[in-house]
């Protein structure tokens, strides 16, 4: 299964496969029709406390990942729901952050690969 990340602000493409938003909050200024998501996995997004603590500070990336993975480990139901919506084939995890590299979608892919 090919899993990629993409900013929700980028245009949908056929190559995206299933498009899953992995943020707790809906991105400002975007309509649900425009972004064309298949599923909004807000239950596997970082908690509000973790999201606010991290604040996209690159110096906190390693600790963010550690804390986020612990949240995911404790969220069996949310992870099962995410996996059921991922299905087979291409999947694109969408993020709302303006940070293209150090974001929760990137961390989530790392988590999924490590726990296959």
C-alpha positions in Angstrom: 0.0 0.0 0.0 1.4 3.4 -1.0 0.9 6.0 1.7 1.8 9.7 1.1 1.3 13.0 2.8 0.0 16.2 1.2 -1.2 19.6 2.3 -4.9 19.9 2.2 -4.4 23.1 0.4 -3.0 21.3 -2.6 -5.4 20.3 -5.4 -6.8 16.7 -5.3 -5.3 14.4 -7.8 -6.3 10.9 -9.0 -3.0 9.6 -7.8 -3.9 10.5 -4.2 -6.1 7.4 -3.9 -8.1 7.6 -0.6 -7.8 11.1 0.9 -7.8 11.1 4.7 -7.6 14.3 6.8 -5.6 13.6 10.0 -6.1 16.9 11.8 -8.3 17.5 14.9 -9.4 20.9 13.6 -10.9 21.7 10.2 -8.5 23.9 8.2 -9.7 27.5 8.0 -11.0 28.9 4.8 -11.5 25.6 3.1 -14.8 24.0 2.2 -15.4 20.3 2.5 -16.4 20.1 -1.2 -13.2 21.8 -2.4 -10.8 19.4 -0.5 -12.6 16.2 -1.5 -11.7 14.0 1.5 -12.9 10.4 1.9 -12.6 10.4 5.7 -11.8 12.8 8.5 -9.7 10.9 11.0 -9.8 13.5 13.8 -9.7 10.7 16.5 -6.1 9.9 15.5 -4.9 13.5 15.3 -2.6 14.7 18.1 -4.5 15.8 21.2 -5.2 19.6 21.6 -2.7 19.7 24.4 0.1 18.0 22.4 -0.7 20.1 19.3 -0.5 23.4 21.3 2.7 22.2 23.1 4.5 21.3 19.8 3.5 24.5 18.0 5.5 23.3 15.0 8.8 24.0 16.8 11.5 21.8 15.0 13.4 21.5 18.2 10.5 19.6 19.8 10.0 17.2 16.8 11.5 14.1 18.5 9.6 14.6 21.7 6.4 15.4 19.7 6.8 12.1 17.9 7.4 10.2 21.1 4.3 11.7 22.8 2.1 11.3 19.7 3.1 7.7 19.3 2.1 7.1 22.9 -1.3 8.7 22.2 -1.7 6.4 19.2 -0.7 3.3 21.1 -3.4 4.1 23.6 -6.0 4.7 20.9 -6.7 1.2 19.5 -10.2 2.1 18.4 -9.2 5.2 16.5 -6.3 3.3 14.8 -8.6 0.4 13.8 -11.1 2.9 12.3 -8.3 4.7 10.4 -7.0 1.4 9.0 -10.4 0.4 7.9 -10.8 3.6 6.0 -7.4 3.3 4.4 -8.3 0.1 2.6 -6.0 -1.2 -0.1 -4.3 0.9 -2.7 -3.0 4.4 -2.6 -3.7 6.6 0.5 -2.9 10.2 1.0 -2.9 11.6 4.6 -3.8 15.2 4.4 -2.6 17.8 6.9 -3.5 21.4 7.5 -0.2 22.7 8.7 1.9 25.0 6.6 4.9 22.9 7.8 5.4 20.4 4.9 7.9 18.1 6.6 7.5 18.1 10.4 3.8 17.5 10.8 1.5 14.9 12.3 0.7 13.2 8.9 4.5 12.5 8.5 4.7 11.2 12.0 1.6 9.1 11.5 3.0 7.4 8.4 6.2 6.7 10.4 4.1 5.1 13.1 2.1 3.0 10.7 5.2 1.7 9.0 6.8 0.8 12.3 3.7 -1.1 13.5 2.7 -3.1 10.4 
